[in-house]
Amino acid sequence: APVSKTGGWGFESLLPCQRVHRARTLETEVGPAMAMNREQKRQMRRQGELAPDGTPAPRRAEPRPAPRAQSDRATPPQFVREVRGELRKVAWASRDEIVRFSIIVFVTVVVLTAFIALIDYASTEGIFYLFD
């Protein structure tokens, strides 16, 4: 059973940690002999970590991230342009939807207020009845 909550999936290597006998292993100059089932081998081939013949694939050099700008903060005009651009993407409700939803909210508030007032009145009367 895996120790972590993710079960070890989604990380760089899917090689198991246990060592096994030479007869059932994949022995290379790169690392120790480890047991892998077909599912693990297929997953490693898909990720490019295993060559088709079953040997570990050579590591590809990862591209370096682009250098960051001196300041990550936007200037006020740039901020306003970005906000306006994002607001253009918003799916605004139509007038009919706004009216309908406003009525629903208003009716819900009135009903819940009446319900709470009724409970308050009933509990107050019940307490006064008990203590009188």
PyMOL commands that set and color helices and strands:
alter all, ss='L'
color gray80, all
select helices_A, chain A and resi 22-24+38-47+76-89+95-131
alter helices_A, ss='H'
color red, helices_A
deselect
rebuild
show_as cartoon
